[in-house]
Amino acid sequence: MLLGGARGWLAVGAAGVVLAAATLVGCGSDSPGPVVLHFDTGTQGVSQYRAAAAACSKASGGRYTIEQRTQDTGDSNGQRLALGRRLAAHDPSLDIMELDVIFTAEFAEAGWILPFPAQVAQQIEQGTLTVPVQTGMYRGKLYAAPLSNNIQLLWYRKDLVPRPPRTWDEMVRMADDLAVRGLPHYIEVQGNRYEGLTVWFNTLLASGGGAIVGDNGEVQVAHGDAARRALAVMARVATSPAADPSLSVRDENDGEFAMEAGTAAFEVNYPFAYSQMQAGQGTFIDQRGLPTSRDTGRRVKDVFGWAAYPSVVAGTPARVTIGGINFGVSATSPHPAEAFEAVQCLRNRDSQLAQAVAVGRPPTLAALYDDPALQHSYPEWQSIRDSLDDASTRPRTPAYNSISIVIADLLNPPAKINPSALVPQLADQITKAVTSQGLIP
């Protein structure tokens, strides 16, 4: 199923929803009886969400009660479809929703979520890291309030290389040298035909100064040499001895498992990699760094290090694609004024710290990176914080899901990438994705 542009099925009834929402904003505080705000989330971080809902209900002084509801819809795509159906049907029981960062433009264009009032938006932006705020923006307005972010780092074997590679070219050279010496050498990347492959390309493209689409939605992937450079990096990794034989079907978990097994020397992955590595027993390694069944007293996790994501252009920091969770207010909420107020509480310092420590979701409030509790849970916190300053977003367009499907299809398998031939194909297919008809759920 392909998701089309902003003017496909997702915009059906948008004008009516926006008109109804505008009326509701004016009367939300005058509703008779106690106000109950429904707070719909996914299955991760439920305990922390419930605690935040209880604390914020109490803080309201009885003006409203927040009822957390868990929606077990599977992955992000399942959540998107489930919410989309309910919002398109004008479900009045939706007030506050957990949203993946990729939902913002699509839901805003369809009229399903309300823009935050200017004063509230200003309060949310204050103290929040800049790039996470951008994930909640659409056409100059804030539609989603950032709760957490997710950004990739480079993870590597400290026993195999004297220092982490600074660029992709350097990492491939290091891996090739390890291969010649018969040592673990694979570079684990997300090469499967799914959104992780799109994110890899987007990060390399942005790191080289390019973009898939511009701020106004215009297709830019063919502008300049950034796309060819990004594709050349992908092709080089996939065709070198550094390539895992299963690269074309690898995702984030597969890459981490390979590191834990001792067969990989490098991986680009999210912060969960560290906690997962430390939580397991880990593979024993011998003096050379090879995995072994003998108890040598040293495991992979003992030599597991982290560093900044490799650059595409030497001396220029990578612009790593950011993920994360935001909160949006439904356009069909009977109580938008209370919902906007509640969102500010639900994403406060205590809530973000609880999500970060217990669930593994790095915060979006800048001050929390100085908190000892966060630093204890994330030894790599400084690398995360530094990377966020240079981060990039996924294309902020209602057609992102279509674009992602097109890119993942054209770039898989990465070993078959021909940069010169592929750039015009990408431009053509992405243009069609942006202007196509919509998705039928």
Secondary structure, DSSP 8 states (H G I E B T S, - for coil): -----TTSGGGTTHHHHHHHHHHHHHHGGG-SS-EEEEEEE-STTHHHHHHHHHHHHHHTTTSEEEEEEE----SHHHHHHHHHHHHHTT-TT--EEEEEGGGHHHHHHTT-B----HHHHHHHHTTB-HHHHHHTEETTEE-SEEEEEE--EEEEETTTSSS--SBHHHHHHHHHHHHHTTS--EEE---SSSHHHHHHHHHHHHHTT--SB-TTS-B-TTSSSHHHHHHHHHHHHHHSTTB-TTGGG--HHHHHHHHHHT-EEEEEE-THHHHHHHHS---EE-TTS-EESS--S-BGGGGEEEE---BSSTTS----B-EEEEEEEBTT-S-HHHHHHHHHHHTSHHHHHHHHHHH---BSBGGGGG-HHHHHH-TTHHHHHHHHHT-B-S--STTHHHHHHHHHHHH-SGGG--HHHHHHHHHHHHHHHHHS-----
